[in-house]
Every structure is written in C-alpha cells, then in structure tokens.
Amino acid sequence: MADDGGEHDLTEWIDREIFSSHGHPEADDESGGGLLLARHRDDTWGELRTRWSFTVDDDGRISRFETDEA
C-alpha cells in the first residue's frame, strides 16, 4: 500500500492511521474502476478529503491500495 506516494507496511499503517488515531473514511463518490473519494477523519490530522485507489484481482480480492489527499 502507498500513502502520499510512499510505500508502507500495511499492518503498521492501519494501526497508526485507523485504529490508534480513531480514523474512519466517509465515502463521497466512487467509480467502478476502483476509485473512492472520501472524507477521512482521525485524531491526528482532523478531516481531510482523500482519494483511495484499489487494485482488484480477477478473484475479486483487493491486492493493493493507494491513498492520498484529494
């Protein structure tokens, strides 16, 4: 996974950016091509408008995602 262009360990990133900081995105718009625009809120950064891009394998599983400020 990547955040703002930097590669990150998924487990560490999820703990820091979601669980420890009480983060949660609220979807604003999505496309069938794996793109999600959301407002992400957490205790560290407050509220940010974010872009999430997902790569989905043929079996329907997410194999990668990237996020950054929209």
C-alpha positions as MATLAB code, in Angstrom:
seq = 'MADDGGEHDLTEWIDREIFSSHGHPEADDESGGGLLLARHRDDTWGELRTRWSFTVDDDGRISRFETDEA';
ca = [
       0.000    0.000    0.000;
       1.058    3.560   -0.553;
       0.130    6.789    1.218;
       1.040   10.116   -0.426;
       3.377    8.242   -2.789;
       5.364    6.482   -0.049;
       5.266    2.721    0.389;
       4.136    1.495    3.833;
       3.766   -1.756    5.716;
       0.012   -2.395    5.644;
      -0.323   -3.626    9.249;
       1.658   -0.717   10.726;
      -0.160    1.850    8.558;
      -3.628    0.543    9.508;
      -2.735    0.595   13.204;
      -1.345    4.148   13.033;
      -3.800    5.782   10.608;
      -7.018    3.987   11.535;
      -7.047    2.149   14.863;
      -4.712    4.220   17.094;
      -5.931    7.552   15.711;
      -9.638    6.561   15.578;
      -9.642    7.131   11.824;
     -12.561    6.478    9.539;
     -13.410    7.479    5.983;
     -16.843    8.556    4.841;
     -17.351    7.944    1.116;
     -18.360   10.900   -1.056;
     -18.071    9.325   -4.506;
     -16.922    6.060   -6.067;
     -16.290    4.749   -9.539;
     -16.481    1.231  -10.902;
     -12.774    1.457  -11.703;
     -11.629    1.169   -8.086;
     -11.546    4.871   -7.179;
     -13.108    6.208   -3.990;
     -13.244    9.846   -2.866;
     -13.828   10.211    0.857;
     -13.599   12.492    3.843;
     -11.195   10.830    6.270;
     -11.294   11.903    9.915;
      -8.827   10.966   12.639;
      -7.363   12.307   15.887;
      -4.016   13.104   14.228;
      -4.959   15.091   11.109;
      -8.581   16.074   11.681;
     -10.625   15.867    8.485;
      -9.059   15.511    5.047;
     -10.567   14.927    1.626;
      -8.854   11.770    0.390;
      -8.592    9.658   -2.752;
      -8.392    5.878   -2.458;
      -7.438    3.760   -5.473;
      -7.904   -0.011   -5.275;
      -6.417   -2.733   -7.454;
      -8.738   -5.741   -7.532;
      -7.554   -9.162   -8.742;
      -9.603  -11.397  -11.032;
     -10.871  -13.284   -7.960;
     -12.371  -10.048   -6.570;
      -9.800   -9.554   -3.798;
      -8.048   -6.240   -3.221;
      -4.348   -6.777   -3.928;
      -3.207   -3.168   -3.420;
      -4.492    0.248   -2.479;
      -3.087    3.731   -2.596;
      -4.372    6.799   -0.800;
      -3.507   10.478   -0.756;
      -5.064   13.872   -0.225;
      -7.580   14.753   -2.928;
];
